[in-house]
Amino acid sequence: MSLLRRILSNPTPKEPQENTELTEVPVEELAFSEDEKRFYRALQLVSSQTSQLSRQIFRALEVQENFLSEISQRTSKLDAELNMANDYLNSSNSTVGALQAQIDVEVNEVNTSVGEAMEQISQTLAEKSHNVTDVLDGILEIGKGVNLLALNAAIEAARAGDHGRGFAVVADEVRRLASVTMEQAQQAAKQLDFTQVNDELQNISQTNKQRLDNFVEVIQAATAQLTQLFQSISDQLRLVMNNTAVIFETLDLSSGSMERIKGKNRIINDVVEEMSSGLDKIDIQNTNIDKAIGAFDTTLKKMYLVPDAAHDQLDDILTRGKLRVAVEPNFVGLSFREKLGEPLEGLDIDYAKAFARYLGVECEFIEAPWDMCTELLTAGKKFGEPLADIVISALPPSAEYDNVAYSEAYTYLHWVLARRKGDNRIKGINDLGGKVLGIINDPAALDLLEQRGIRWSSNENKPDGKVVLENLIAYSDQSRIHHCLADGVVDAFGVDLPIYHWASKNPASPWYNKIEIIPGNIAPQPYYYTMAVNAWASSYRLLAKANEFIAWFKTQSERTAIEKRWQGEPVAGNISYRDEAGNLMGEDELKKLYLAHCEKFKLSPKGLDLPSSVTQEVA
C-alpha cells in the first residue's frame, strides 16, 4: 500500500494543540515506519505553521478593527467640530451684521441730532446778527448827532462872548445823546452776549457725548462678543487640526497593520504553492516514501522546519555558531541605533549579546516591528527567511501571544507616564481626562490601563471607569513613539521607563529637553521583561539555558552597569510569568513536553551541559 493511501485510510488525527508541538498528532498510533513518521511529521509542521500564521492574521485583523474604530470615532468628532466651527462663523457673521446696522443707526442719530442743534444755533446767531445791526445803526445815529453837536458847539463858541445861553442847549442835547448811547451800549452788550449759544453748544456736546459713549459701549460689547467667537473658532480649528493629526497617525498605523496582514498572506500563499508543487509530483497510488520526502525537502528548508524528531534548537544554535534574536530596531533605550548605519545598542541588545557569549556563539539580530517579534518564532519575515531562536525585546508575558514559552524575568522596570517638557497640566493618570494618550501596542499595557480605570472608545462601557480619554493610540511603529509626544499628536505617553529614560535625559537624544518622565510607577508592581521561545519540545533546552544564564547574570557587575546605563538604577522584583493570567508556559511546562517527546520517540533526554570549550570561554 502506498504512503498516502495508508495515511488516508487511518483515522483522522486530532487537531493540533495551540501551545504544543509534540502532542499534535499521536503519530505512533498510526504504526508507520520511521521514514513515514518523518514525512507525516513534516506535514504536521507545515500545517501547524500555516495555522499559526492564520491566527496571527486574525489578531492583526483585530488590531486593524481597533484602528478603524478609532478612526471612525475621530471622524465623527471631526465632523461635529467642523459643524460647530461653522456655527461659530455664522454667529460671527450675524454679530458683524447686527453691529454694522447698530453703527448705521447710531451714526444717523448723531448726525440728525447735531444737524438739528446746529440749525437752531444758526437761527439764534442770525437773530443776534440782525439785532447787532440795529444797535450799530443806533450808534451810527448817535455819532451823527455828536458830530452836529460838535459843530454847534464850535459855532456857539465863536459867539460866546455875546450869547452864552446857547451852550445850555448843547449841554442838554449831549446829555440826551449820552443817555441814548448808554441804552444802545447796553442793548449792544445784550445782543452780543453768546452765553445762550455756548450753552446750546455745551448741551449738544453733552448730548452727543452720551450718545457716543453709548455707541462705544455697543461697539465694545460687540467686539468682545466677536473676540469670544473668534477664540471659539480658533479653539475648534485647533481641535480639528488635532483630530486630523490623530486620524492621519492612526491611518498610518492602520496601513502598517494591513501590510503585515498582506505579508502573512504572502507567506501562506508561498507555502501552499510550494506544497502544491510538491504534491503534484506525487503519484498517490504508487509513490514510495523517499520520493514523497524529497518532494517536501525544498519546502521544509525554505520554511526552516526540521521534521527529525531528534531536532533540538539549542544544538542547532551551537552547530551554526549563531543565536538568532528577534528585536525591535526602533526601541530607543532598548534596541536602537543612535545614528543611521551604527550597530544596535540598548538594554535588550546588551542582554542578548551577553547571553550569546554565555552560549559561546555570535549574536545575530533579526529586526522586526515589536508586536511581530514573537511571530518570528513561527515563520521568517518572508518565505525563505530564517526563524528567530529567541525573542529578547521588551517582552512582558501575555496570553495574547500564540505558541510561546517564557523565561524568568531578566529585568524589572517601572511603567511610567511621560509628557512634554513643562506641561504641568498632566501630573498623573487622573489628569488624562479628555486627553489623547499614546502607548505601545502591548496587550499588557492595555490591561494595565483598563485596571487603573482608564477608558477609551473600545472599553468605554466597562464598569469602574474613572478617567475617559479623548483617544488612545496604540503604536506599532516604534519610530513614532517619541515624536508623537514631542510634536503634540498625543498629550501624554504611557511607556516602559527605559524607552524614555535615554531619550529624555541624554543630551545626544533628539528629544532631550522636549519630553520628560513623571516620577512614579503607574503599575501596582514592577514591570518586567522575559525572553521567549517557541512552545515546542525542541526549544526546551534553549529556554532552560536562558534561565540558567539569567540566574547567573544577576550576580554579575556587567548586569548592574547595564541597568544603570539604560534606566538609571536596577529595579528589584519577584513577579514572573506564573503570576499572569492564562496558564502561560515556561521552563517547567516545556520540560514536560520535552520528556513526553523523548519517551514517545524513544530518545534519551539531553542535559544542559555545553561543550567544555564554551564553558571555559564563559568562565
VEXDREN-2710 file (C-alpha; in Angstrom, 1 decimal):
% VEXDREN-2710
k/r/px/py/pz
1/MET/0.0/0.0/0.0
2/SER/1.4/3.5/-0.9
3/LEU/2.2/6.0/1.8
4/LEU/-0.6/8.5/1.1
5/ARG/-3.2/5.7/0.8
6/ARG/-2.1/4.4/4.2
7/ILE/-2.4/7.9/5.7
8/LEU/-5.8/8.5/4.3
9/SER/-7.0/5.1/5.4
10/ASN/-6.2/5.7/9.0
11/PRO/-8.4/7.6/11.4
12/THR/-8.2/11.4/11.2
13/PRO/-5.7/12.7/13.7
14/LYS/-6.7/15.1/16.5
15/GLU/-6.5/18.8/15.8
16/PRO/-3.1/20.2/16.9
17/GLN/-2.9/21.9/20.3
18/GLU/-2.1/25.6/20.2
19/ASN/0.8/25.5/22.6
20/THR/2.5/22.2/21.8
21/GLU/4.5/20.6/19.0
22/LEU/4.9/17.1/20.1
23/THR/1.4/16.1/21.1
24/GLU/-0.1/17.5/17.9
25/VAL/-0.9/14.0/16.5
26/PRO/-0.3/10.6/18.1
27/VAL/2.0/9.5/15.2
28/GLU/2.9/6.2/16.8
29/GLU/-0.7/5.1/16.8
30/LEU/-0.6/5.0/13.0
31/ALA/2.0/2.2/13.1
32/PHE/4.2/4.0/10.5
33/SER/7.8/3.3/9.8
34/GLU/10.4/5.9/10.9
35/ASP/10.5/7.4/7.4
36/GLU/6.8/7.5/7.2
37/LYS/6.6/9.2/10.6
38/ARG/9.2/11.7/9.5
39/PHE/7.1/12.5/6.4
40/TYR/3.9/12.7/8.5
41/ARG/5.7/15.0/11.0
42/ALA/6.7/17.2/8.1
43/LEU/3.1/17.6/7.1
44/GLN/2.2/18.4/10.7
45/LEU/4.9/21.1/10.9
46/VAL/3.7/22.7/7.7
47/SER/0.1/22.5/8.9
48/SER/1.0/23.9/12.3
49/GLN/2.9/26.8/10.8
50/THR/0.2/27.8/8.4
51/SER/-2.3/27.5/11.3
52/GLN/-0.3/29.8/13.4
53/LEU/0.1/32.3/10.5
54/SER/-3.7/32.3/10.2
55/ARG/-4.1/33.1/13.9
56/GLN/-1.6/35.9/13.5
57/ILE/-3.6/37.3/10.6
58/PHE/-6.7/37.1/12.8
59/ARG/-5.0/39.0/15.6
60/ALA/-3.7/41.6/13.1
61/LEU/-7.3/42.0/11.8
62/GLU/-8.4/42.7/15.4
63/VAL/-5.8/45.4/15.7
64/GLN/-7.0/46.7/12.3
65/GLU/-10.5/46.8/13.6
66/ASN/-9.4/48.8/16.7
67/PHE/-7.7/51.3/14.4
68/LEU/-10.8/51.6/12.2
69/SER/-12.9/52.1/15.4
70/GLU/-10.6/54.9/16.5
71/ILE/-10.7/56.5/13.0
72/SER/-14.5/56.3/12.9
73/GLN/-14.8/57.9/16.3
74/ARG/-12.3/60.6/15.3
75/THR/-14.1/61.2/12.0
76/SER/-17.4/61.7/13.8
77/LYS/-15.8/64.0/16.2
78/LEU/-14.1/65.9/13.4
79/ASP/-17.5/66.3/11.7
80/ALA/-19.1/67.6/14.9
81/GLU/-16.2/70.1/15.4
82/LEU/-16.4/71.4/11.8
83/ASN/-20.1/71.9/12.2
84/MET/-19.5/73.8/15.5
85/ALA/-16.9/75.9/13.8
86/ASN/-19.3/76.6/11.0
87/ASP/-22.0/77.6/13.6
88/TYR/-19.5/80.0/15.2
89/LEU/-18.7/81.5/11.8
90/ASN/-22.4/82.0/11.1
91/SER/-22.8/83.6/14.5
92/SER/-19.9/85.8/13.8
93/ASN/-21.4/86.9/10.5
94/SER/-24.7/87.7/12.3
95/THR/-22.9/89.6/15.0
96/VAL/-21.0/91.6/12.4
97/GLY/-24.2/92.4/10.5
98/ALA/-26.0/93.5/13.7
99/LEU/-23.1/95.6/14.7
100/GLN/-23.0/97.3/11.3
101/ALA/-26.7/98.0/11.5
102/GLN/-26.3/99.4/15.0
103/ILE/-23.4/101.6/13.9
104/ASP/-25.5/102.9/11.0
105/VAL/-28.4/103.8/13.4
106/GLU/-26.1/105.5/15.9
107/VAL/-24.3/107.5/13.3
108/ASN/-27.6/108.6/11.7
109/GLU/-29.0/109.6/15.1
110/VAL/-25.8/111.6/16.0
111/ASN/-25.9/113.3/12.6
112/THR/-29.5/114.2/12.9
113/SER/-29.1/115.4/16.4
114/VAL/-26.1/117.5/15.6
115/GLY/-27.8/118.8/12.4
116/GLU/-30.9/120.0/14.3
117/ALA/-28.9/121.6/17.1
118/MET/-26.6/123.4/14.6
119/GLU/-29.7/124.7/12.7
120/GLN/-31.1/126.1/15.9
121/ILE/-27.8/127.7/16.7
122/SER/-27.6/129.1/13.2
123/GLN/-31.1/130.7/13.7
124/THR/-30.0/132.2/17.0
125/LEU/-26.8/133.6/15.5
126/ALA/-28.8/135.1/12.7
127/GLU/-31.2/136.8/15.1
128/LYS/-28.2/138.0/17.1
129/SER/-26.6/139.3/14.0
130/HIS/-29.7/141.2/13.0
131/ASN/-30.1/142.8/16.4
132/VAL/-26.4/143.8/16.5
133/THR/-27.0/145.6/13.1
134/ASP/-29.8/147.6/14.7
135/VAL/-27.6/148.5/17.6
136/LEU/-24.9/149.5/15.3
137/ASP/-27.3/151.7/13.3
138/GLY/-28.3/153.4/16.6
139/ILE/-24.7/154.0/17.4
140/LEU/-24.2/155.4/14.0
141/GLU/-27.1/157.9/14.5
142/ILE/-25.6/158.9/17.9
143/GLY/-22.3/159.5/16.0
144/LYS/-24.1/161.8/13.6
145/GLY/-25.8/163.7/16.5
146/VAL/-22.5/164.1/18.3
147/ASN/-21.0/165.5/15.1
148/LEU/-23.8/168.1/14.8
149/LEU/-23.3/168.9/18.5
150/ALA/-19.7/169.4/17.9
151/LEU/-20.5/171.7/15.0
152/ASN/-23.0/173.7/17.1
153/ALA/-20.5/173.9/19.9
154/ALA/-18.0/175.3/17.6
155/ILE/-20.4/177.9/16.3
156/GLU/-21.6/178.8/19.8
157/ALA/-18.0/179.1/20.9
158/ALA/-17.5/181.7/18.3
159/ARG/-20.3/183.7/19.6
160/ALA/-19.7/183.0/23.2
161/GLY/-18.9/186.4/24.0
162/ASP/-22.3/187.7/23.1
163/HIS/-24.6/184.9/23.9
164/GLY/-23.6/182.2/26.3
165/ARG/-27.0/180.7/26.6
166/GLY/-26.6/178.5/23.5
167/PHE/-24.3/176.2/25.5
168/ALA/-27.1/175.2/27.7
169/VAL/-29.0/173.8/24.7
170/VAL/-25.8/172.0/23.6
171/ALA/-25.4/170.5/27.1
172/ASP/-29.0/169.2/27.2
173/GLU/-28.5/167.6/23.8
174/VAL/-25.2/166.0/24.9
175/ARG/-27.0/164.6/28.0
176/ARG/-29.7/163.1/25.8
177/LEU/-27.2/161.6/23.4
178/ALA/-25.3/160.2/26.4
179/SER/-28.4/158.5/27.7
180/VAL/-29.2/157.1/24.3
181/THR/-25.6/155.9/24.0
182/MET/-25.9/154.1/27.3
183/GLU/-29.1/152.4/26.2
184/GLN/-27.6/151.4/22.9
185/ALA/-24.4/150.2/24.6
186/GLN/-26.5/148.0/27.0
187/GLN/-28.5/146.7/24.1
188/ALA/-25.3/146.0/22.2
189/ALA/-23.9/144.1/25.1
190/LYS/-27.1/142.1/25.4
191/GLN/-27.2/141.3/21.7
192/LEU/-23.5/140.5/21.7
193/ASP/-23.9/138.0/24.6
194/PHE/-23.3/134.5/23.2
195/THR/-23.9/132.7/26.5
196/GLN/-27.0/131.1/25.1
197/VAL/-25.1/129.9/22.1
198/ASN/-22.4/128.5/24.3
199/ASP/-25.0/126.7/26.5
200/GLU/-26.6/125.2/23.5
201/LEU/-23.2/124.1/22.2
202/GLN/-22.5/122.5/25.5
203/ASN/-25.9/120.8/25.5
204/ILE/-25.1/119.5/22.0
205/SER/-21.7/118.3/23.2
206/GLN/-23.1/116.6/26.3
207/THR/-26.0/115.0/24.4
208/ASN/-23.8/113.7/21.7
209/LYS/-21.1/112.7/24.2
210/GLN/-23.6/110.5/25.9
211/ARG/-24.7/109.1/22.5
212/LEU/-21.1/108.5/21.6
213/ASP/-20.4/106.8/25.0
214/ASN/-23.4/104.5/24.4
215/PHE/-22.1/103.9/20.9
216/VAL/-18.6/103.0/22.2
217/GLU/-20.2/100.6/24.7
218/VAL/-22.2/98.9/21.9
219/ILE/-19.0/98.6/19.8
220/GLN/-17.0/97.3/22.8
221/ALA/-19.7/94.7/23.6
222/ALA/-19.9/93.6/20.0
223/THR/-16.1/93.5/19.8
224/ALA/-15.9/91.3/23.0
225/GLN/-18.5/89.0/21.5
226/LEU/-16.7/88.8/18.3
227/THR/-13.4/88.1/20.1
228/GLN/-15.0/85.3/22.0
229/LEU/-16.5/83.9/18.8
230/PHE/-13.1/84.1/17.0
231/GLN/-11.5/82.4/20.0
232/SER/-14.1/79.7/19.9
233/ILE/-13.4/79.3/16.1
234/SER/-9.7/79.2/16.8
235/ASP/-10.3/76.5/19.5
236/GLN/-12.4/74.5/17.2
237/LEU/-9.9/74.7/14.4
238/ARG/-7.2/73.6/16.8
239/LEU/-9.3/70.6/17.7
240/VAL/-9.9/70.0/14.1
241/MET/-6.1/70.1/13.5
242/ASN/-5.5/67.7/16.4
243/ASN/-8.2/65.4/15.2
244/THR/-6.8/65.4/11.7
245/ALA/-3.3/64.7/13.1
246/VAL/-4.7/61.7/15.1
247/ILE/-6.6/60.4/12.1
248/PHE/-3.5/60.6/9.9
249/GLU/-1.4/58.9/12.6
250/THR/-4.0/56.2/13.0
251/LEU/-4.3/55.8/9.3
252/ASP/-0.6/55.3/9.0
253/LEU/-0.6/52.7/11.8
254/SER/-3.6/51.0/10.1
255/SER/-1.7/51.0/6.8
256/GLY/1.2/49.3/8.6
257/SER/-1.1/46.7/10.0
258/MET/-2.5/45.9/6.6
259/GLU/1.0/45.5/5.2
260/ARG/1.6/42.9/7.9
261/ILE/-1.6/41.1/7.1
262/LYS/-0.6/41.0/3.4
263/GLY/2.9/39.7/4.4
264/LYS/1.4/36.8/6.3
265/ASN/-0.9/36.0/3.5
266/ARG/2.0/36.0/1.1
267/ILE/3.9/33.5/3.3
268/ILE/0.8/31.3/3.4
269/ASN/0.4/31.5/-0.3
270/ASP/4.0/30.7/-0.9
271/VAL/3.8/27.7/1.4
272/VAL/0.6/26.5/-0.3
273/GLU/2.2/26.9/-3.8
274/GLU/5.3/25.0/-2.6
275/MET/3.2/22.3/-1.1
276/SER/1.0/22.1/-4.3
277/SER/4.1/21.9/-6.5
278/GLY/5.5/19.0/-4.4
279/LEU/2.2/17.2/-4.2
280/ASP/1.7/17.5/-8.0
281/LYS/4.8/15.4/-8.5
282/ILE/3.5/12.5/-6.2
283/ASP/1.5/9.6/-7.6
284/ILE/-0.8/8.8/-4.8
285/GLN/-1.2/5.2/-5.9
286/ASN/2.5/4.3/-6.4
287/THR/4.8/6.9/-4.8
288/ASN/7.3/5.5/-2.3
289/ILE/8.4/7.3/0.9
290/ASP/11.7/8.5/-0.5
291/LYS/10.1/10.4/-3.4
292/ALA/7.4/11.8/-1.1
293/ILE/10.0/13.1/1.4
294/GLY/12.1/14.5/-1.4
295/ALA/9.1/16.4/-2.8
296/PHE/8.9/18.3/0.5
297/ASP/12.6/18.9/1.2
298/THR/12.7/22.2/-0.6
299/THR/9.6/23.5/1.1
300/LEU/10.8/22.4/4.6
301/LYS/14.2/24.0/4.0
302/LYS/12.7/27.3/2.9
303/MET/10.5/27.3/5.9
304/TYR/13.4/26.4/8.2
305/LEU/11.5/23.4/9.6
306/VAL/13.2/20.2/10.7
307/PRO/10.9/17.1/10.7
308/ASP/13.5/15.0/12.5
309/ALA/12.1/14.0/15.9
310/ALA/15.6/14.4/17.5
311/HIS/15.9/18.0/16.4
312/ASP/16.9/20.3/19.2
313/GLN/17.0/24.1/19.0
314/LEU/20.0/24.6/21.3
315/ASP/22.1/22.1/19.4
316/ASP/21.2/23.9/16.1
317/ILE/22.4/27.2/17.6
318/LEU/25.7/25.7/18.8
319/THR/26.2/24.0/15.4
320/ARG/25.6/27.1/13.3
321/GLY/27.5/29.3/15.8
322/LYS/24.9/32.0/15.9
323/LEU/22.0/32.9/18.2
324/ARG/19.2/34.4/16.1
325/VAL/17.5/37.0/18.3
326/ALA/14.3/38.8/17.3
327/VAL/14.4/42.5/18.3
328/GLU/12.5/45.7/17.5
329/PRO/15.2/48.1/16.0
330/ASN/13.4/51.3/16.9
331/PHE/13.1/50.8/20.7
332/VAL/15.1/53.8/21.9
333/GLY/16.9/52.7/25.1
334/LEU/16.3/49.0/24.4
335/SER/17.3/48.2/20.9
336/PHE/18.1/51.1/18.6
337/ARG/20.7/52.9/16.5
338/GLU/21.8/56.3/17.8
339/LYS/22.9/57.1/14.2
340/LEU/22.0/55.6/10.9
341/GLY/24.3/52.8/10.0
342/GLU/25.6/52.2/13.5
343/PRO/25.3/48.9/15.4
344/LEU/22.2/48.3/17.6
345/GLU/22.6/49.3/21.2
346/GLY/20.4/49.4/24.3
347/LEU/19.4/47.4/27.3
348/ASP/18.0/44.4/25.4
349/ILE/20.9/44.4/22.9
350/ASP/23.3/44.2/25.9
351/TYR/21.4/41.3/27.4
352/ALA/21.2/39.4/24.1
353/LYS/24.9/39.8/23.4
354/ALA/25.7/38.6/27.0
355/PHE/23.5/35.5/26.5
356/ALA/25.2/34.7/23.2
357/ARG/28.6/35.0/24.8
358/TYR/27.3/32.7/27.6
359/LEU/26.5/30.1/24.9
360/GLY/29.8/30.7/23.1
361/VAL/28.2/31.9/19.9
362/GLU/27.7/35.1/17.9
363/CYS/24.6/37.2/18.2
364/GLU/22.6/37.7/15.0
365/PHE/19.7/40.1/15.3
366/ILE/16.5/39.7/13.2
367/GLU/14.9/43.1/13.1
368/ALA/11.1/43.4/13.1
369/PRO/8.3/45.5/14.5
370/TRP/7.9/44.8/18.2
371/ASP/4.5/43.2/18.0
372/MET/5.8/40.8/15.3
373/CYS/8.8/39.6/17.2
374/THR/7.1/36.5/18.7
375/GLU/5.7/35.7/15.3
376/LEU/9.3/35.3/14.0
377/LEU/9.5/32.2/16.2
378/THR/7.0/30.6/13.9
379/ALA/8.0/31.9/10.5
380/GLY/10.5/34.2/8.9
381/LYS/9.6/37.7/7.9
382/LYS/9.3/36.4/4.4
383/PHE/9.1/32.9/2.9
384/GLY/12.6/31.6/2.7
385/GLU/14.0/33.7/5.6
386/PRO/15.1/32.1/8.9
387/LEU/13.1/31.9/12.0
388/ALA/14.3/33.5/15.3
389/ASP/15.6/31.2/18.0
390/ILE/14.5/33.6/20.8
391/VAL/12.9/36.9/21.4
392/ILE/14.8/39.4/23.6
393/SER/12.9/42.6/23.0
394/ALA/10.9/44.3/25.9
395/LEU/8.5/41.3/26.1
396/PRO/6.2/41.1/29.1
397/PRO/4.4/37.7/29.2
398/SER/0.8/37.6/28.0
399/ALA/-1.7/35.0/26.9
400/GLU/-2.2/37.2/23.7
401/TYR/0.9/35.7/22.2
402/ASP/0.5/32.4/20.4
403/ASN/2.6/29.3/20.9
404/VAL/5.2/31.0/23.2
405/ALA/7.0/29.8/26.3
406/TYR/8.6/32.4/28.7
407/SER/11.8/32.6/30.7
408/GLU/12.2/34.1/34.1
409/ALA/12.3/37.9/34.3
410/TYR/15.7/39.2/33.2
411/THR/15.0/42.8/34.2
412/TYR/12.4/44.7/36.2
413/LEU/11.3/48.3/35.5
414/HIS/8.7/50.9/36.1
415/TRP/5.8/51.7/33.7
416/VAL/5.6/55.5/33.6
417/LEU/3.7/58.4/32.2
418/ALA/5.6/60.9/30.0
419/ARG/4.6/64.4/29.0
420/ARG/6.0/67.3/27.0
421/LYS/8.6/69.3/28.9
422/GLY/7.0/71.7/31.3
423/ASP/3.4/70.6/30.6
424/ASN/2.1/70.9/34.1
425/ARG/-1.5/70.1/33.0
426/ILE/-0.6/66.5/33.4
427/LYS/0.8/65.3/36.7
428/GLY/-0.6/61.7/36.7
429/ILE/-3.2/59.4/35.2
430/ASN/-6.1/61.3/36.8
431/ASP/-5.2/64.3/34.6
432/LEU/-5.7/62.3/31.4
433/GLY/-9.5/63.0/31.1
434/GLY/-10.3/64.4/27.7
435/LYS/-6.6/64.0/26.6
436/VAL/-5.0/61.9/23.8
437/LEU/-2.8/59.1/25.3
438/GLY/-0.3/57.2/23.3
439/ILE/1.1/53.7/24.3
440/ILE/2.9/50.9/22.6
441/ASN/0.7/48.3/21.1
442/ASP/1.2/46.0/24.1
443/PRO/-1.6/43.8/25.5
444/ALA/-0.1/44.1/29.0
445/ALA/-0.2/47.9/28.8
446/LEU/-3.8/47.9/27.6
447/ASP/-4.7/45.6/30.5
448/LEU/-2.9/47.9/33.0
449/LEU/-4.7/51.0/31.8
450/GLU/-8.1/49.2/32.0
451/GLN/-7.3/48.0/35.5
452/ARG/-6.5/51.6/36.6
453/GLY/-9.9/52.8/35.4
454/ILE/-8.8/54.4/32.1
455/ARG/-11.5/54.2/29.4
456/TRP/-11.4/54.8/25.7
457/SER/-13.6/54.0/22.7
458/SER/-13.2/50.2/22.7
459/ASN/-13.8/49.8/26.5
460/GLU/-15.9/52.8/27.4
461/ASN/-18.9/50.7/28.5
462/LYS/-16.9/48.6/31.0
463/PRO/-17.6/49.3/34.7
464/ASP/-15.4/51.1/37.2
465/GLY/-14.2/53.7/34.8
466/LYS/-12.5/56.7/36.4
467/VAL/-10.9/58.6/33.5
468/VAL/-12.3/58.9/30.0
469/LEU/-9.7/59.6/27.3
470/GLU/-10.3/61.7/24.2
471/ASN/-8.5/59.0/22.3
472/LEU/-6.0/56.1/22.8
473/ILE/-3.4/55.5/20.1
474/ALA/-1.6/52.1/20.3
475/TYR/1.7/52.4/18.3
476/SER/3.2/49.5/16.4
477/ASP/5.7/51.8/14.7
478/GLN/8.2/52.4/17.5
479/SER/10.0/55.1/15.5
480/ARG/7.0/57.4/16.2
481/ILE/6.6/56.9/20.0
482/HIS/8.8/59.9/20.9
483/HIS/8.0/62.2/18.0
484/CYS/4.2/61.9/18.6
485/LEU/4.6/63.3/22.1
486/ALA/7.2/66.0/21.3
487/ASP/5.2/67.1/18.2
488/GLY/1.9/67.3/20.1
489/VAL/0.0/64.4/18.4
490/VAL/-0.6/62.9/21.8
491/ASP/-0.8/64.8/25.2
492/ALA/1.0/62.0/27.2
493/PHE/2.6/58.7/26.6
494/GLY/2.4/55.6/28.8
495/VAL/5.6/53.7/28.4
496/ASP/8.3/51.4/29.9
497/LEU/10.9/53.6/31.7
498/PRO/14.0/52.5/29.7
499/ILE/12.3/53.5/26.4
500/TYR/12.1/57.1/27.6
501/HIS/15.0/57.3/30.1
502/TRP/17.8/57.7/27.5
503/ALA/15.5/59.7/25.2
504/SER/14.6/62.3/27.8
505/LYS/17.9/62.5/29.8
506/ASN/20.8/62.1/27.3
507/PRO/21.9/65.3/25.6
508/ALA/22.6/63.2/22.4
509/SER/18.9/62.4/22.2
510/PRO/16.8/64.4/19.6
511/TRP/14.1/64.7/22.3
512/TYR/16.4/66.0/25.1
513/ASN/14.6/68.9/26.9
514/LYS/11.5/68.2/24.8
515/ILE/9.9/65.4/26.8
516/GLU/10.1/64.4/30.5
517/ILE/9.1/61.5/32.7
518/ILE/6.6/61.9/35.5
519/PRO/8.2/60.1/38.5
520/GLY/6.4/57.1/39.9
521/ASN/5.3/53.6/38.7
522/ILE/1.8/53.5/37.3
523/ALA/1.7/49.7/37.6
524/PRO/0.9/48.3/41.1
525/GLN/4.2/46.4/41.0
526/PRO/7.4/46.5/38.9
527/TYR/7.0/45.7/35.2
528/TYR/9.3/43.0/33.8
529/TYR/10.7/41.6/30.6
530/THR/11.2/37.9/29.7
531/MET/12.9/36.0/26.9
532/ALA/10.6/33.9/24.8
533/VAL/11.0/30.8/22.6
534/ASN/8.5/28.8/20.6
535/ALA/6.5/26.4/22.8
536/TRP/7.8/23.3/21.1
537/ALA/9.6/20.5/22.9
538/SER/12.7/21.1/20.7
539/SER/13.0/24.6/22.4
540/TYR/13.1/23.3/26.0
541/ARG/16.8/23.1/26.4
542/LEU/17.3/26.6/24.9
543/LEU/14.7/28.0/27.4
544/ALA/16.3/26.2/30.3
545/LYS/19.7/27.6/29.3
546/ALA/18.3/31.1/29.1
547/ASN/17.0/30.7/32.7
548/GLU/20.4/29.4/33.8
549/PHE/22.0/32.5/32.2
550/ILE/19.5/34.9/33.8
551/ALA/20.2/33.5/37.3
552/TRP/24.0/33.7/36.8
553/PHE/24.0/37.1/35.2
554/LYS/22.1/38.7/38.1
555/THR/25.2/38.3/40.2
556/GLN/27.5/40.0/37.6
557/SER/28.7/43.6/37.7
558/GLU/28.1/43.8/34.0
559/ARG/24.3/43.5/34.6
560/THR/24.4/46.3/37.2
561/ALA/26.2/48.5/34.7
562/ILE/23.6/47.8/32.0
563/GLU/20.7/48.6/34.3
564/LYS/22.3/51.9/35.5
565/ARG/23.1/53.0/31.9
566/TRP/19.7/52.3/30.4
567/GLN/17.2/53.0/33.2
568/GLY/19.1/54.9/35.9
569/GLU/19.1/52.2/38.6
570/PRO/18.3/48.4/38.8
571/VAL/14.7/47.8/39.9
572/ALA/14.0/44.9/42.3
573/GLY/11.1/42.5/41.7
574/ASN/10.0/38.9/42.1
575/ILE/7.0/38.6/39.8
576/SER/7.1/36.2/36.9
577/TYR/5.0/34.7/34.1
578/ARG/3.5/32.3/36.6
579/ASP/1.6/35.3/38.1
580/GLU/-0.1/36.2/34.9
581/ALA/-3.5/35.1/33.7
582/GLY/-3.8/32.4/31.0
583/ASN/-1.7/29.5/32.3
584/LEU/1.3/30.7/30.4
585/MET/4.1/28.2/29.5
586/GLY/7.6/28.4/30.9
587/GLU/10.5/26.0/31.6
588/ASP/8.6/23.6/33.7
589/GLU/5.8/23.2/31.2
590/LEU/8.1/22.9/28.3
591/LYS/10.2/20.3/30.2
592/LYS/7.1/18.1/30.5
593/LEU/6.6/18.3/26.7
594/TYR/10.2/17.5/26.1
595/LEU/10.2/14.4/28.3
596/ALA/7.0/13.2/26.8
597/HIS/8.5/13.8/23.4
598/CYS/11.6/11.8/24.2
599/GLU/9.6/9.0/25.6
600/LYS/7.3/8.9/22.5
601/PHE/10.2/8.8/20.1
602/LYS/12.4/6.7/22.3
603/LEU/15.0/9.5/22.6
604/SER/17.4/10.0/25.5
605/PRO/16.8/13.3/27.2
606/LYS/19.8/15.7/27.0
607/GLY/21.3/17.7/29.8
608/LEU/22.2/21.4/29.7
609/ASP/26.0/21.0/29.8
610/LEU/27.7/22.8/27.0
611/PRO/30.9/21.7/25.3
612/SER/33.9/22.2/27.5
613/SER/35.3/24.9/25.2
614/VAL/32.2/27.0/25.7
615/THR/32.2/26.6/29.5
616/GLN/35.9/27.7/29.6
617/GLU/35.2/30.8/27.5
618/VAL/32.3/31.9/29.7
619/ALA/34.3/31.3/32.9
END
